[in-house]
């Protein structure tokens, strides 16, 4: 007989923890600004998975609303951060965050 496995809360939390780990690793170890931004996006997506999972298993809509707010904030953050990265590249001719150590006028 086939046994069907149901996806429970711990499955969602495991996926979220893995995404959080990958995001933290990218933010803490990489020097490329674009990869750091991708790590931040992974961290935000991990938070979204948590919000939606707890919303599903607690029966409320609060988690969905929080997830929508996080998606809107992530979109705004990505647009602003990309503009900053482009300006940094214009000034320093690199997107290596370790080389960006001084402010220029």
Secondary structure, DSSP 8 states (H G I E B T S, - for coil): --------HHHHHHHHHHHHHHHHHHHHH--BHHHHHHHHHHHHHHHHHHHHHHHHHH--SHHHHHHHHHHHHHHHHHHHHHHHHHHHHHHHS--BTTS--S---
